[in-house]
Amino acid sequence: MLSPDKISRINELSKKSKSVGLTIEEAKEQTSLRKEYLETFRSSMRSTIENVKVVDPEGNDVTPDKVKALKEKKFLN
C-alpha cells in the first residue's frame, strides 16, 4: 500500500496540473508517483485474484483454470 503522504502528494499534483500547470520537476515527480501507485495497485489486485475461489449456487468450484494454475504454481514455488 502506498503511504498516505504519497497519495496526498499525487492528489496535490493532480489538482495543480489542472489549475496552473506543473513544472518539469513536478511532472517527473507526478509520473514517478503514478507509476509506483499503479505497481502497488496491480500487485495487490494480482494477489487478490490469485486467492479467489469461485463457487456456483450449487456449491461447485467454478474457479477459472487460469487462476487455479496460478495457485498451483505459487504453491509449488
C-alpha positions as CSV (number, residue, x, y, z in Angstrom):
1,M,0.0,0.0,0.0
2,L,1.2,3.5,-0.8
3,S,1.7,5.8,2.1
4,P,-0.9,8.4,2.8
5,D,1.7,11.1,2.2
6,K,2.4,9.9,-1.3
7,I,-1.3,9.6,-2.1
8,S,-1.8,13.1,-0.8
9,R,1.1,14.3,-3.0
10,I,-0.4,12.6,-6.1
11,N,-3.7,14.4,-5.5
12,E,-2.0,17.7,-4.8
13,L,0.0,17.5,-8.1
14,S,-3.1,16.5,-10.0
15,K,-5.1,19.5,-8.7
16,K,-2.2,21.8,-9.5
17,S,-1.8,20.4,-13.0
18,K,-5.4,21.1,-13.7
19,S,-5.3,24.7,-12.4
20,V,-1.9,26.3,-13.0
21,G,0.2,23.6,-14.6
22,L,3.3,21.8,-13.3
23,T,7.0,22.5,-13.6
24,I,9.2,19.9,-15.3
25,E,10.4,18.6,-11.9
26,E,6.8,18.3,-10.6
27,A,5.7,16.5,-13.8
28,K,8.5,14.0,-13.4
29,E,7.6,13.5,-9.7
30,Q,3.9,13.0,-10.7
31,T,4.9,10.4,-13.3
32,S,7.1,8.6,-10.8
33,L,4.4,8.6,-8.1
34,R,1.7,7.4,-10.5
35,K,4.0,4.6,-11.7
36,E,4.6,3.5,-8.1
37,Y,0.9,3.7,-7.3
38,L,0.0,1.5,-10.3
39,E,2.6,-1.1,-9.5
40,T,1.3,-1.3,-5.9
41,F,-2.3,-1.5,-7.1
42,R,-1.6,-4.2,-9.7
43,S,0.4,-6.3,-7.2
44,S,-2.5,-6.1,-4.7
45,M,-5.1,-6.9,-7.3
46,R,-3.0,-9.9,-8.6
47,S,-2.7,-11.2,-5.1
48,T,-6.5,-10.9,-4.5
49,I,-7.3,-12.7,-7.8
50,E,-4.8,-15.5,-7.0
51,N,-6.6,-16.1,-3.7
52,V,-10.2,-16.1,-5.0
53,K,-12.3,-19.3,-5.2
54,V,-15.4,-19.0,-7.3
55,V,-18.4,-21.2,-6.3
56,D,-21.7,-21.5,-8.1
57,P,-25.0,-21.6,-6.3
58,E,-24.9,-25.4,-6.2
59,G,-21.6,-25.3,-4.3
60,N,-19.4,-26.4,-7.2
61,D,-15.9,-24.9,-7.6
62,V,-16.0,-23.0,-10.9
63,T,-12.8,-21.1,-10.4
64,P,-11.2,-20.4,-13.9
65,D,-8.5,-22.8,-14.8
66,K,-6.0,-19.9,-15.3
67,V,-6.5,-18.9,-11.6
68,K,-6.2,-22.5,-10.5
69,A,-2.9,-22.8,-12.4
70,L,-1.6,-19.6,-10.8
71,K,-2.4,-21.0,-7.3
72,E,-0.7,-24.3,-8.1
73,K,2.4,-22.5,-9.4
74,K,2.5,-20.3,-6.4
75,F,2.1,-23.3,-4.0
76,L,4.9,-25.2,-5.7
77,N,7.4,-22.4,-5.5
